[in-house]
Amino acid sequence: MSFVIWKNLAGQERVKEFLDSAFQKGTLGHAFLFCGERGTGKFAAGIDLVMSLLCTSSENRPCWECESCRKIRNYAHPDFHALMPVVLQKEHRSDGKLSDAGWQHISKSVKDRVDNPYAPRDSSGIPSIPLEWLKEINHAVMRGPLEGDRNAVIIDGVDLMKK
């Protein structure tokens, strides 16, 4: 029986034990809310859990070596979706919609966050989640998984958003 390898998440032993037990028993809930102070590893826990869920290894998960794990680390897995507030500049929008530069900025922001989940976020400006991105993730989840047997979504940093 496989168990979760918590490579990103430091500390938080009670959280790890709870999620490990649910993962091993196959009783993970459909959603989890990780809350706490900045720097406590909420996003790191989410990444480790998503990698464990989508990993194709039959051994301990995540293996960090299979195609699925590599795709998640490169933010290229079609069944992994991340939603996080970003600060957009004028050049990221055109005609009221996200420009190609805007989509590239968002993709780079998410990839950087996956690569280093404990790095401080850019706080210059008011972060927001573009409506187009919410719609895209909703469509992706409704369509169903493309490679595995489930979709995984991380919604990060909603507490940073302002109206």
DRENTORKOL-3810 file (N, C-alpha, C; in nm, 4 decimals):
REM DRENTORKOL-3810
@n.u->0.0846; n.v->-0.1180; n.w->0.0000; ca.u->0.0000; ca.v->0.0000; ca.w->0.0000; c.u->0.0888; c.v->0.1240; c.w->0.0000
@n.u->0.0568; n.v->0.2189; n.w->-0.0839; ca.u->0.1372; ca.v->0.3397; ca.w->-0.0948; c.u->0.0963; c.v->0.4421; c.w->0.0100
@n.u->0.1876; n.v->0.5318; n.w->0.0392; ca.u->0.1565; ca.v->0.6431; ca.w->0.1276; c.u->0.2158; c.v->0.7685; c.w->0.0680
@n.u->0.1711; n.v->0.8829; n.w->0.1191; ca.u->0.2135; ca.v->1.0108; ca.w->0.0644; c.u->0.3536; c.v->1.0451; c.w->0.1147
@n.u->0.4396; n.v->1.0855; n.w->0.0221; ca.u->0.5724; ca.v->1.1349; ca.w->0.0581; c.u->0.5625; c.v->1.2868; c.w->0.0601
@n.u->0.5750; n.v->1.3438; n.w->0.1764; ca.u->0.5586; ca.v->1.4884; ca.w->0.1940; c.u->0.6923; c.v->1.5576; c.w->0.1732
@n.u->0.7303; n.v->1.5750; n.w->0.0492; ca.u->0.8597; ca.v->1.6365; ca.w->0.0167; c.u->0.8571; c.v->1.7887; c.w->0.0371
@n.u->0.7468; n.v->1.8532; n.w->0.0048; ca.u->0.7382; ca.v->1.9990; ca.w->0.0156; c.u->0.6963; c.v->2.0468; c.w->0.1536
@n.u->0.6075; n.v->1.9736; n.w->0.2180; ca.u->0.5467; ca.v->2.0201; ca.w->0.3430; c.u->0.6370; c.v->1.9912; c.w->0.4619
@n.u->0.6822; n.v->2.0963; n.w->0.5292; ca.u->0.7672; ca.v->2.0836; ca.w->0.6481; c.u->0.6796; c.v->2.0928; c.w->0.7726
@n.u->0.7046; n.v->2.0062; n.w->0.8687; ca.u->0.6251; ca.v->2.0089; ca.w->0.9916; c.u->0.4850; c.v->1.9586; c.w->0.9659
@n.u->0.3871; n.v->2.0128; n.w->1.0387; ca.u->0.2451; ca.v->1.9808; ca.w->1.0203; c.u->0.2193; c.v->1.8304; c.w->1.0302
@n.u->0.2746; n.v->1.7676; n.w->1.1314; ca.u->0.2651; ca.v->1.6223; ca.w->1.1445; c.u->0.1209; c.v->1.5719; c.w->1.1556
@n.u->0.0351; n.v->1.6425; n.w->1.2284; ca.u->-0.1048; ca.v->1.5992; ca.w->1.2411; c.u->-0.1753; c.v->1.6008; c.w->1.1066
@n.u->-0.1488; n.v->1.7038; n.w->1.0276; ca.u->-0.2096; ca.v->1.7129; ca.w->0.8945; c.u->-0.1604; c.v->1.5980; c.w->0.8076
@n.u->-0.0298; n.v->1.5723; n.w->0.8110; ca.u->0.0265; ca.v->1.4639; ca.w->0.7309; c.u->-0.0327; c.v->1.3290; c.w->0.7704
@n.u->-0.0426; n.v->1.3026; n.w->0.9008; ca.u->-0.0970; ca.v->1.1751; ca.w->0.9479; c.u->-0.2421; c.v->1.1574; c.w->0.9039
@n.u->-0.3217; n.v->1.2632; n.w->0.9175; ca.u->-0.4626; ca.v->1.2563; ca.w->0.8778; c.u->-0.4759; c.v->1.2271; c.w->0.7281
@n.u->-0.4039; n.v->1.3040; n.w->0.6462; ca.u->-0.4137; ca.v->1.2861; ca.w->0.5014; c.u->-0.3546; c.v->1.1524; c.w->0.4575
@n.u->-0.2448; n.v->1.1111; n.w->0.5204; ca.u->-0.1864; ca.v->0.9795; ca.w->0.4909; c.u->-0.2870; c.v->0.8680; c.w->0.5152
@n.u->-0.3520; n.v->0.8732; n.w->0.6298; ca.u->-0.4491; ca.v->0.7705; ca.w->0.6666; c.u->-0.5647; c.v->0.7667; c.w->0.5664
@n.u->-0.6180; n.v->0.8828; n.w->0.5342; ca.u->-0.7284; ca.v->0.8890; ca.w->0.4376; c.u->-0.6832; c.v->0.8423; c.w->0.2997
@n.u->-0.5620; n.v->0.8791; n.w->0.2603; ca.u->-0.5084; ca.v->0.8384; ca.w->0.1297; c.u->-0.4960; c.v->0.6862; c.w->0.1233
@n.u->-0.4383; n.v->0.6261; n.w->0.2285; ca.u->-0.4185; ca.v->0.4805; ca.w->0.2312; c.u->-0.5502; c.v->0.4044; c.w->0.2319
@n.u->-0.6502; n.v->0.4586; n.w->0.3021; ca.u->-0.7807; ca.v->0.3915; ca.w->0.3112; c.u->-0.8699; c.v->0.4207; c.w->0.1905
@n.u->-0.8279; n.v->0.5169; n.w->0.1068; ca.u->-0.9103; ca.v->0.5546; ca.w->-0.0080; c.u->-1.0323; c.v->0.6352; c.w->0.0335
@n.u->-1.0205; n.v->0.7086; n.w->0.1440; ca.u->-1.1347; ca.v->0.7845; ca.w->0.1950; c.u->-1.1100; c.v->0.9353; c.w->0.1924
@n.u->-1.0259; n.v->0.9809; n.w->0.1023; ca.u->-1.0024; ca.v->1.1250; ca.w->0.0914; c.u->-1.1309; c.v->1.1946; c.w->0.0499
@n.u->-1.1554; n.v->1.3086; n.w->0.1085; ca.u->-1.2713; ca.v->1.3876; ca.w->0.0712; c.u->-1.2523; c.v->1.4489; c.w->-0.0668
@n.u->-1.3592; n.v->1.5052; n.w->-0.1195; ca.u->-1.3511; ca.v->1.5664; ca.w->-0.2525; c.u->-1.2857; c.v->1.7035; c.w->-0.2476
@n.u->-1.2758; n.v->1.7624; n.w->-0.1271; ca.u->-1.2150; ca.v->1.8946; ca.w->-0.1137; c.u->-1.1548; c.v->1.9097; c.w->0.0251
@n.u->-1.0476; n.v->1.9867; n.w->0.0330; ca.u->-0.9839; ca.v->2.0182; ca.w->0.1611; c.u->-0.9566; c.v->2.1668; c.w->0.1666
@n.u->-0.9717; n.v->2.2235; n.w->0.2845; ca.u->-0.9402; ca.v->2.3635; ca.w->0.3077; c.u->-0.8202; c.v->2.3682; c.w->0.4004
@n.u->-0.7069; n.v->2.4130; n.w->0.3467; ca.u->-0.5871; ca.v->2.4306; ca.w->0.4277; c.u->-0.5814; c.v->2.5767; c.w->0.4689
@n.u->-0.5821; n.v->2.6011; n.w->0.5985; ca.u->-0.5792; ca.v->2.7387; ca.w->0.6452; c.u->-0.4695; c.v->2.7549; c.w->0.7495
@n.u->-0.4248; n.v->2.8761; n.w->0.7658; ca.u->-0.3200; ca.v->2.9058; ca.w->0.8624; c.u->-0.2456; c.v->3.0316; c.w->0.8227
@n.u->-0.1508; n.v->3.0672; n.w->0.9044; ca.u->-0.0700; ca.v->3.1863; ca.w->0.8789; c.u->0.0142; c.v->3.1682; c.w->0.7531
@n.u->0.0591; n.v->3.2800; n.w->0.6979; ca.u->0.1474; ca.v->3.2787; ca.w->0.5822; c.u->0.2736; c.v->3.1990; c.w->0.6153
@n.u->0.3157; n.v->3.1131; n.w->0.5241; ca.u->0.4385; ca.v->3.0363; ca.w->0.5416; c.u->0.4219; c.v->2.9059; c.w->0.6170
@n.u->0.2975; n.v->2.8642; n.w->0.6461; ca.u->0.2779; ca.v->2.7397; ca.w->0.7203; c.u->0.2720; c.v->2.6173; c.w->0.6297
@n.u->0.2733; n.v->2.6361; n.w->0.4991; ca.u->0.2800; ca.v->2.5228; ca.w->0.4073; c.u->0.1483; c.v->2.4813; c.w->0.3461
@n.u->0.0515; n.v->2.5700; n.w->0.3408; ca.u->-0.0785; ca.v->2.5350; ca.w->0.2832; c.u->-0.0649; c.v->2.4939; c.w->0.1366
@n.u->0.0034; n.v->2.5768; n.w->0.0588; ca.u->0.0199; ca.v->2.5456; ca.w->-0.0832; c.u->0.1097; c.v->2.4234; c.w->-0.1010
@n.u->0.2132; n.v->2.4119; n.w->-0.0191; ca.u->0.3030; ca.v->2.2962; ca.w->-0.0259; c.u->0.2254; c.v->2.1670; c.w->0.0002
@n.u->0.1350; n.v->2.1699; n.w->0.0982; ca.u->0.0525; ca.v->2.0523; ca.w->0.1265; c.u->-0.0353; c.v->2.0195; c.w->0.0061
@n.u->-0.0919; n.v->2.1219; n.w->-0.0554; ca.u->-0.1764; ca.v->2.1003; ca.w->-0.1726; c.u->-0.1000; c.v->2.0375; c.w->-0.2877
@n.u->0.0199; n.v->2.0883; n.w->-0.3132; ca.u->0.1019; ca.v->2.0327; ca.w->-0.4226; c.u->0.1368; c.v->1.8873; c.w->-0.3955
@n.u->0.1825; n.v->1.8561; n.w->-0.2739; ca.u->0.2168; ca.v->1.7172; ca.w->-0.2418; c.u->0.0952; c.v->1.6258; c.w->-0.2561
@n.u->-0.0204; n.v->1.6720; n.w->-0.2109; ca.u->-0.1414; ca.v->1.5902; ca.w->-0.2200; c.u->-0.1836; c.v->1.5713; c.w->-0.3659
@n.u->-0.1810; n.v->1.6778; n.w->-0.4446; ca.u->-0.2157; ca.v->1.6664; ca.w->-0.5874; c.u->-0.1194; c.v->1.5714; c.w->-0.6580
@n.u->0.0084; n.v->1.5860; n.w->-0.6306; ca.u->0.1050; ca.v->1.4965; ca.w->-0.6946; c.u->0.0794; c.v->1.3515; c.w->-0.6547
@n.u->0.0429; n.v->1.3289; n.w->-0.5285; ca.u->0.0137; ca.v->1.1931; ca.w->-0.4825; c.u->-0.1092; c.v->1.1371; c.w->-0.5523
@n.u->-0.2112; n.v->1.2205; n.w->-0.5698; ca.u->-0.3343; ca.v->1.1754; ca.w->-0.6338; c.u->-0.3168; c.v->1.1441; c.w->-0.7815
@n.u->-0.2331; n.v->1.2216; n.w->-0.8494; ca.u->-0.2176; ca.v->1.2052; ca.w->-0.9937; c.u->-0.0962; c.v->1.1211; c.w->-1.0333
@n.u->-0.0115; n.v->1.0857; n.w->-0.9373; ca.u->0.1084; ca.v->1.0055; ca.w->-0.9641; c.u->0.0678; c.v->0.8691; c.w->-1.0181
@n.u->0.1426; n.v->0.8198; n.w->-1.1151; ca.u->0.1111; ca.v->0.6908; ca.w->-1.1757; c.u->0.1964; c.v->0.5771; c.w->-1.1211
@n.u->0.2822; n.v->0.6052; n.w->-1.0261; ca.u->0.3664; ca.v->0.5022; ca.w->-0.9654; c.u->0.2814; c.v->0.4107; c.w->-0.8781
@n.u->0.3170; n.v->0.2840; n.w->-0.8733; ca.u->0.2447; ca.v->0.1914; ca.w->-0.7864; c.u->0.3081; c.v->0.1864; c.w->-0.6475
@n.u->0.4222; n.v->0.2478; n.w->-0.6340; ca.u->0.4912; ca.v->0.2526; ca.w->-0.5041; c.u->0.4466; c.v->0.3768; c.w->-0.4282
@n.u->0.5345; n.v->0.4277; n.w->-0.3440; ca.u->0.5013; ca.v->0.5466; ca.w->-0.2666; c.u->0.4783; c.v->0.6644; c.w->-0.3591
@n.u->0.3848; n.v->0.7473; n.w->-0.3191; ca.u->0.3467; ca.v->0.8602; ca.w->-0.4017; c.u->0.3680; c.v->0.9905; c.w->-0.3277
@n.u->0.4020; n.v->1.0964; n.w->-0.3946; ca.u->0.4433; ca.v->1.1008; ca.w->-0.5348; c.u->0.5855; c.v->1.0475; c.w->-0.5511
@n.u->0.6116; n.v->0.9927; n.w->-0.6670; ca.u->0.7449; ca.v->0.9373; ca.w->-0.6937; c.u->0.8417; c.v->1.0448; c.w->-0.7416
@n.u->0.7892; n.v->1.1562; n.w->-0.7916; ca.u->0.8660; ca.v->1.2689; ca.w->-0.8451; c.u->0.9396; c.v->1.2335; c.w->-0.9740
@n.u->0.9160; n.v->1.1127; n.w->-1.0273; ca.u->0.9888; ca.v->1.0702; ca.w->-1.1467; c.u->0.8988; c.v->1.0335; c.w->-1.2638
@n.u->0.7754; n.v->0.9912; n.w->-1.2362; ca.u->0.6875; ca.v->0.9489; ca.w->-1.3459; c.u->0.6482; c.v->1.0707; c.w->-1.4307
@n.u->0.5895; n.v->1.0430; n.w->-1.5443; ca.u->0.5491; ca.v->1.1492; ca.w->-1.6364; c.u->0.4500; c.v->1.2454; c.w->-1.5707
@n.u->0.3581; n.v->1.1903; n.w->-1.4941; ca.u->0.2577; ca.v->1.2730; ca.w->-1.4276; c.u->0.3228; c.v->1.3695; c.w->-1.3286
@n.u->0.4142; n.v->1.3220; n.w->-1.2467; ca.u->0.4832; ca.v->1.4083; ca.w->-1.1494; c.u->0.5643; c.v->1.5168; c.w->-1.2197
@n.u->0.6316; n.v->1.4795; n.w->-1.3279; ca.u->0.7099; ca.v->1.5791; ca.w->-1.4023; c.u->0.6188; c.v->1.6864; c.w->-1.4620
@n.u->0.5043; n.v->1.6443; n.w->-1.5138; ca.u->0.4104; ca.v->1.7409; ca.w->-1.5717; c.u->0.3571; c.v->1.8367; c.w->-1.4663
@n.u->0.3272; n.v->1.7872; n.w->-1.3480; ca.u->0.2777; ca.v->1.8748; ca.w->-1.2416; c.u->0.3855; c.v->1.9747; c.w->-1.2023
@n.u->0.5077; n.v->1.9290; n.w->-1.1880; ca.u->0.6171; ca.v->2.0199; ca.w->-1.1514; c.u->0.6384; c.v->2.1279; c.w->-1.2568
@n.u->0.6057; n.v->2.0985; n.w->-1.3816; ca.u->0.6201; ca.v->2.1960; ca.w->-1.4899; c.u->0.4888; c.v->2.2656; c.w->-1.5225
@n.u->0.3886; n.v->2.2458; n.w->-1.4389; ca.u->0.2546; ca.v->2.2996; ca.w->-1.4584; c.u->0.2062; c.v->2.2706; c.w->-1.6012
@n.u->0.2174; n.v->2.1439; n.w->-1.6390; ca.u->0.1780; ca.v->2.1033; ca.w->-1.7733; c.u->0.0833; c.v->1.9828; c.w->-1.7713
@n.u->0.0355; n.v->1.9427; n.w->-1.6549; ca.u->-0.0547; ca.v->1.8274; ca.w->-1.6462; c.u->-0.1970; c.v->1.8739; c.w->-1.6760
@n.u->-0.2643; n.v->1.8107; n.w->-1.7721; ca.u->-0.3983; ca.v->1.8574; ca.w->-1.8098; c.u->-0.5047; c.v->1.8343; c.w->-1.7029
@n.u->-0.4761; n.v->1.7525; n.w->-1.6026; ca.u->-0.5732; ca.v->1.7273; ca.w->-1.4965; c.u->-0.5427; c.v->1.8062; c.w->-1.3690
@n.u->-0.4386; n.v->1.8877; n.w->-1.3709; ca.u->-0.4026; ca.v->1.9716; ca.w->-1.2566; c.u->-0.4287; c.v->2.1177; c.w->-1.2918
@n.u->-0.5063; n.v->2.1833; n.w->-1.2088; ca.u->-0.5426; ca.v->2.3224; ca.w->-1.2325; c.u->-0.5131; c.v->2.4018; c.w->-1.1066
@n.u->-0.4527; n.v->2.5167; n.w->-1.1221; ca.u->-0.4234; ca.v->2.6036; ca.w->-1.0077; c.u->-0.4861; c.v->2.7394; c.w->-1.0320
@n.u->-0.5480; n.v->2.7885; n.w->-0.9300; ca.u->-0.6132; ca.v->2.9182; ca.w->-0.9347; c.u->-0.5502; c.v->3.0014; c.w->-0.8248
@n.u->-0.4936; n.v->3.1145; n.w->-0.8624; ca.u->-0.4322; ca.v->3.1999; ca.w->-0.7624; c.u->-0.4406; c.v->3.3444; c.w->-0.8064
@n.u->-0.4567; n.v->3.4348; n.w->-0.7108; ca.u->-0.4637; ca.v->3.5755; ca.w->-0.7487; c.u->-0.3284; c.v->3.6231; c.w->-0.7997
@n.u->-0.3320; n.v->3.7029; n.w->-0.9036; ca.u->-0.2101; ca.v->3.7603; ca.w->-0.9600; c.u->-0.2313; c.v->3.9098; c.w->-0.9790
@n.u->-0.1219; n.v->3.9805; n.w->-0.9874; ca.u->-0.1268; ca.v->4.1237; ca.w->-1.0155; c.u->-0.1031; c.v->4.1403; c.w->-1.1651
@n.u->-0.2042; n.v->4.1918; n.w->-1.2349; ca.u->-0.1932; ca.v->4.2104; ca.w->-1.3792; c.u->-0.1621; c.v->4.3563; c.w->-1.4113
@n.u->-0.0796; n.v->4.3752; n.w->-1.5116; ca.u->-0.0441; ca.v->4.5089; ca.w->-1.5590; c.u->-0.1258; c.v->4.5391; c.w->-1.6853
@n.u->-0.1147; n.v->4.6617; n.w->-1.7343; ca.u->-0.1891; ca.v->4.7014; ca.w->-1.8550; c.u->-0.1601; c.v->4.6094; c.w->-1.9727
@n.u->-0.0338; n.v->4.5715; n.w->-1.9876; ca.u->0.0038; ca.v->4.4900; ca.w->-2.1036; c.u->-0.0519; c.v->4.3479; c.w->-2.0974
@n.u->-0.1104; n.v->4.3091; n.w->-1.9847; ca.u->-0.1675; ca.v->4.1758; ca.w->-1.9712; c.u->-0.3128; c.v->4.1694; c.w->-2.0168
@n.u->-0.3677; n.v->4.2843; n.w->-2.0542; ca.u->-0.5069; ca.v->4.2886; ca.w->-2.0996; c.u->-0.5155; c.v->4.3613; c.w->-2.2330
@n.u->-0.6085; n.v->4.3150; n.w->-2.3146; ca.u->-0.6391; ca.v->4.3867; ca.w->-2.4386; c.u->-0.7869; c.v->4.3646; c.w->-2.4686
@n.u->-0.8546; n.v->4.4698; n.w->-2.5032; ca.u->-0.9985; ca.v->4.4647; ca.w->-2.5313; c.u->-1.0784; c.v->4.4036; c.w->-2.4154
@n.u->-1.0338; n.v->4.4312; n.w->-2.2905; ca.u->-1.1055; ca.v->4.3824; ca.w->-2.1734; c.u->-1.0836; c.v->4.2359; c.w->-2.1415
@n.u->-0.9988; n.v->4.1699; n.w->-2.2184; ca.u->-0.9700; ca.v->4.0282; ca.w->-2.1955; c.u->-0.8208; c.v->4.0096; c.w->-2.1721
@n.u->-0.7848; n.v->3.8928; n.w->-2.1227; ca.u->-0.6432; ca.v->3.8633; ca.w->-2.1044; c.u->-0.5739; c.v->3.8512; c.w->-2.2395
@n.u->-0.4598; n.v->3.9151; n.w->-2.2504; ca.u->-0.3793; ca.v->3.9032; ca.w->-2.3722; c.u->-0.2927; c.v->3.7781; c.w->-2.3605
@n.u->-0.2216; n.v->3.7457; n.w->-2.4678; ca.u->-0.1271; ca.v->3.6341; ca.w->-2.4625; c.u->-0.0234; c.v->3.6587; c.w->-2.3536
@n.u->0.0205; n.v->3.7836; n.w->-2.3412; ca.u->0.1171; ca.v->3.8176; ca.w->-2.2356; c.u->0.0558; c.v->3.7946; c.w->-2.0977
@n.u->-0.0724; n.v->3.8204; n.w->-2.0830; ca.u->-0.1413; ca.v->3.7969; ca.w->-1.9568; c.u->-0.1470; c.v->3.6494; c.w->-1.9218
@n.u->-0.1816; n.v->3.5670; n.w->-2.0212; ca.u->-0.1849; ca.v->3.4218; ca.w->-1.9970; c.u->-0.0459; c.v->3.3699; c.w->-1.9643
@n.u->0.0562; n.v->3.4201; n.w->-2.0339; ca.u->0.1939; ca.v->3.3772; ca.w->-2.0058; c.u->0.2363; c.v->3.4188; c.w->-1.8656
@n.u->0.1970; n.v->3.5394; n.w->-1.8247; ca.u->0.2294; ca.v->3.5879; ca.w->-1.6906; c.u->0.1646; c.v->3.4984; c.w->-1.5848
@n.u->0.0392; n.v->3.4626; n.w->-1.6049; ca.u->-0.0313; ca.v->3.3763; ca.w->-1.5105; c.u->0.0340; c.v->3.2390; c.w->-1.5053
@n.u->0.0634; n.v->3.1822; n.w->-1.6211; ca.u->0.1257; ca.v->3.0503; ca.w->-1.6262; c.u->0.2613; c.v->3.0507; c.w->-1.5553
@n.u->0.3401; n.v->3.1541; n.w->-1.5783; ca.u->0.4711; ca.v->3.1641; ca.w->-1.5126; c.u->0.4544; c.v->3.1806; c.w->-1.3620
@n.u->0.3559; n.v->3.2589; n.w->-1.3196; ca.u->0.3318; ca.v->3.2789; ca.w->-1.1762; c.u->0.2980; c.v->3.1475; c.w->-1.1076
@n.u->0.2120; n.v->3.0671; n.w->-1.1713; ca.u->0.1741; ca.v->2.9390; ca.w->-1.1125; c.u->0.2928; c.v->2.8437; c.w->-1.1115
@n.u->0.3664; n.v->2.8367; n.w->-1.2218; ca.u->0.4830; ca.v->2.7478; ca.w->-1.2270; c.u->0.5843; c.v->2.7866; c.w->-1.1200
@n.u->0.6097; n.v->2.9160; n.w->-1.1036; ca.u->0.7025; ca.v->2.9609; ca.w->-0.9995; c.u->0.6528; c.v->2.9209; c.w->-0.8612
@n.u->0.5219; n.v->2.9288; n.w->-0.8402; ca.u->0.4639; ca.v->2.8928; ca.w->-0.7099; c.u->0.4771; c.v->2.7431; c.w->-0.6854
@n.u->0.4572; n.v->2.6608; n.w->-0.7895; ca.u->0.4730; ca.v->2.5158; ca.w->-0.7765; c.u->0.6188; c.v->2.4823; c.w->-0.7474
@n.u->0.7114; n.v->2.5487; n.w->-0.8176; ca.u->0.8542; ca.v->2.5228; ca.w->-0.7981; c.u->0.9003; c.v->2.5580; c.w->-0.6573
@n.u->0.8476; n.v->2.6658; n.w->-0.6018; ca.u->0.8908; ca.v->2.7105; ca.w->-0.4699; c.u->0.7689; c.v->2.7554; c.w->-0.3897
@n.u->0.6984; n.v->2.6605; n.w->-0.3260; ca.u->0.5728; ca.v->2.6939; ca.w->-0.2598; c.u->0.5867; c.v->2.7859; c.w->-0.1383
@n.u->0.7073; n.v->2.8023; n.w->-0.0854; ca.u->0.7262; ca.v->2.8882; ca.w->0.0318; c.u->0.7754; c.v->3.0286; c.w->-0.0038
@n.u->0.7983; n.v->3.0557; n.w->-0.1314; ca.u->0.8481; ca.v->3.1881; ca.w->-0.1717; c.u->0.7411; c.v->3.2938; c.w->-0.1466
@n.u->0.7824; n.v->3.4125; n.w->-0.1007; ca.u->0.6835; ca.v->3.5188; ca.w->-0.0799; c.u->0.6221; c.v->3.5623; c.w->-0.2127
@n.u->0.4964; n.v->3.6021; n.w->-0.2069; ca.u->0.4254; ca.v->3.6446; ca.w->-0.3272; c.u->0.4504; c.v->3.7924; c.w->-0.3536
@n.u->0.4319; n.v->3.8313; n.w->-0.4784; ca.u->0.4397; ca.v->3.9718; ca.w->-0.5175; c.u->0.3195; c.v->4.0444; c.w->-0.4589
@n.u->0.3447; n.v->4.1472; n.w->-0.3814; ca.u->0.2334; ca.v->4.2193; ca.w->-0.3197; c.u->0.2231; c.v->4.3620; c.w->-0.3713
@n.u->0.2837; n.v->4.3895; n.w->-0.4856; ca.u->0.2746; ca.v->4.5230; ca.w->-0.5440; c.u->0.1500; c.v->4.5309; c.w->-0.6313
@n.u->0.0464; n.v->4.5870; n.w->-0.5789; ca.u->-0.0798; ca.v->4.5973; ca.w->-0.6512; c.u->-0.1867; c.v->4.5145; c.w->-0.5833
@n.u->-0.3046; n.v->4.5178; n.w->-0.6388; ca.u->-0.4170; ca.v->4.4431; ca.w->-0.5833; c.u->-0.4320; c.v->4.3137; c.w->-0.6624
@n.u->-0.4078; n.v->4.1995; n.w->-0.5975; ca.u->-0.4211; ca.v->4.0722; ca.w->-0.6685; c.u->-0.5668; c.v->4.0436; c.w->-0.7039
@n.u->-0.5862; n.v->3.9778; n.w->-0.8144; ca.u->-0.7204; ca.v->3.9366; ca.w->-0.8546; c.u->-0.7111; c.v->3.8051; c.w->-0.9309
@n.u->-0.8259; n.v->3.7404; n.w->-0.9443; ca.u->-0.8338; ca.v->3.6206; ca.w->-1.0269; c.u->-0.9149; c.v->3.6586; c.w->-1.1498
@n.u->-0.8551; n.v->3.6533; n.w->-1.2685; ca.u->-0.9285; ca.v->3.6897; ca.w->-1.3906; c.u->-1.0485; c.v->3.5974; c.w->-1.4127
@n.u->-1.1607; n.v->3.6556; n.w->-1.4449; ca.u->-1.2834; ca.v->3.5804; ca.w->-1.4672; c.u->-1.2649; c.v->3.4751; c.w->-1.5764
@n.u->-1.1873; n.v->3.5073; n.w->-1.6796; ca.u->-1.1653; ca.v->3.4116; ca.w->-1.7884; c.u->-1.0997; c.v->3.2837; c.w->-1.7369
@n.u->-1.0109; n.v->3.2997; n.w->-1.6384; ca.u->-0.9406; ca.v->3.1833; ca.w->-1.5857; c.u->-1.0345; c.v->3.0968; c.w->-1.5032
@n.u->-1.1211; n.v->3.1594; n.w->-1.4262; ca.u->-1.2221; ca.v->3.0840; ca.w->-1.3507; c.u->-1.3099; c.v->3.0020; c.w->-1.4449
@n.u->-1.3520; n.v->3.0649; n.w->-1.5526; ca.u->-1.4362; ca.v->2.9956; ca.w->-1.6504; c.u->-1.3616; c.v->2.8787; c.w->-1.7138
@n.u->-1.2355; n.v->2.9003; n.w->-1.7478; ca.u->-1.1557; ca.v->2.7941; ca.w->-1.8105; c.u->-1.1390; c.v->2.6742; c.w->-1.7179
@n.u->-1.1105; n.v->2.6985; n.w->-1.5920; ca.u->-1.0945; ca.v->2.5873; ca.w->-1.4974; c.u->-1.2283; c.v->2.5170; c.w->-1.4756
@n.u->-1.3351; n.v->2.5918; n.w->-1.4674; ca.u->-1.4674; ca.v->2.5311; ca.w->-1.4533; c.u->-1.4969; c.v->2.4390; c.w->-1.5716
@n.u->-1.4685; n.v->2.4850; n.w->-1.6927; ca.u->-1.4901; ca.v->2.4006; ca.w->-1.8110; c.u->-1.4016; c.v->2.2763; c.w->-1.8074
@n.u->-1.2770; n.v->2.2925; n.w->-1.7665; ca.u->-1.1843; ca.v->2.1787; ca.w->-1.7609; c.u->-1.2324; c.v->2.0733; c.w->-1.6618
@n.u->-1.2797; n.v->2.1160; n.w->-1.5476; ca.u->-1.3275; ca.v->2.0212; ca.w->-1.4470; c.u->-1.4569; c.v->1.9542; c.w->-1.4936
@n.u->-1.5462; n.v->2.0315; n.w->-1.5532; ca.u->-1.6730; ca.v->1.9758; ca.w->-1.6026; c.u->-1.6495; c.v->1.8749; c.w->-1.7151
@n.u->-1.5474; n.v->1.8962; n.w->-1.7957; ca.u->-1.5179; ca.v->1.8054; ca.w->-1.9071; c.u->-1.4644; c.v->1.6723; c.w->-1.8560
@n.u->-1.4020; n.v->1.6726; n.w->-1.7382; ca.u->-1.3489; ca.v->1.5501; ca.w->-1.6797; c.u->-1.1993; c.v->1.5386; c.w->-1.7039
@n.u->-1.1370; n.v->1.4430; n.w->-1.6371; ca.u->-0.9921; ca.v->1.4260; ca.w->-1.6504; c.u->-0.9540; c.v->1.3772; c.w->-1.7899
@n.u->-0.8354; n.v->1.4171; n.w->-1.8329; ca.u->-0.7879; ca.v->1.3779; ca.w->-1.9656; c.u->-0.6875; c.v->1.2630; c.w->-1.9605
@n.u->-0.6068; n.v->1.2565; n.w->-1.8551; ca.u->-0.5041; ca.v->1.1526; ca.w->-1.8479; c.u->-0.5287; c.v->1.0514; c.w->-1.7372
@n.u->-0.5755; n.v->1.0948; n.w->-1.6252; ca.u->-0.5960; ca.v->1.0059; ca.w->-1.5112; c.u->-0.7431; c.v->0.9814; c.w->-1.4862
@n.u->-0.7726; n.v->0.9538; n.w->-1.3591; ca.u->-0.9119; ca.v->0.9279; ca.w->-1.3250; c.u->-0.9747; c.v->1.0409; c.w->-1.2441
@n.u->-0.9030; n.v->1.1534; n.w->-1.2320; ca.u->-0.9577; ca.v->1.2672; ca.w->-1.1578; c.u->-0.8893; c.v->1.3968; c.w->-1.1977
@n.u->-0.9571; n.v->1.5059; n.w->-1.1697; ca.u->-0.9000; ca.v->1.6396; ca.w->-1.1806; c.u->-0.8600; c.v->1.6846; c.w->-1.0413
@n.u->-0.7636; n.v->1.7721; n.w->-1.0338; ca.u->-0.7235; ca.v->1.8308; ca.w->-0.9059; c.u->-0.7075; c.v->1.9807; c.w->-0.9264
@n.u->-0.7673; n.v->2.0573; n.w->-0.8364; ca.u->-0.7626; ca.v->2.2029; ca.w->-0.8433; c.u->-0.7106; c.v->2.2556; c.w->-0.7110
@n.u->-0.6159; n.v->2.3475; n.w->-0.7163; ca.u->-0.5704; ca.v->2.4189; ca.w->-0.5971; c.u->-0.6108; c.v->2.5638; c.w->-0.6145
@n.u->-0.6843; n.v->2.6147; n.w->-0.5182; ca.u->-0.7185; ca.v->2.7564; ca.w->-0.5147; c.u->-0.6311; c.v->2.8168; c.w->-0.4065
@n.u->-0.5408; n.v->2.9024; n.w->-0.4469; ca.u->-0.4382; ca.v->2.9544; ca.w->-0.3559; c.u->-0.4524; c.v->3.1049; c.w->-0.3370
@n.u->-0.4344; n.v->3.1490; n.w->-0.2150; ca.u->-0.4227; ca.v->3.2914; ca.w->-0.1876; c.u->-0.5479; c.v->3.3747; c.w->-0.2007
@n.u->-0.6629; n.v->3.3149; n.w->-0.1870; ca.u->-0.7864; ca.v->3.3900; ca.w->-0.1988; c.u->-0.7921; c.v->3.4988; c.w->-0.0903
@n.u->-0.7277; n.v->3.4725; n.w->0.0235; ca.u->-0.7275; ca.v->3.5693; ca.w->0.1322; c.u->-0.6548; c.v->3.6992; c.w->0.0975
@n.u->-0.5740; n.v->3.6979; n.w->-0.0087; ca.u->-0.5017; ca.v->3.8184; ca.w->-0.0505; c.u->-0.5860; c.v->3.9114; c.w->-0.1367
@n.u->-0.6971; n.v->3.8609; n.w->-0.1863; ca.u->-0.7775; ca.v->3.9387; ca.w->-0.2787; c.u->-0.8563; c.v->4.0469; c.w->-0.2066
@n.u->-0.8772; n.v->4.1546; n.w->-0.2787; ca.u->-0.9579; ca.v->4.2640; ca.w->-0.2271; c.u->-1.0657; c.v->4.2963; c.w->-0.3272
@n.u->-1.1748; n.v->4.3466; n.w->-0.2777; ca.u->-1.2873; ca.v->4.3786; ca.w->-0.3655; c.u->-1.2631; c.v->4.5092; c.w->-0.4378
END
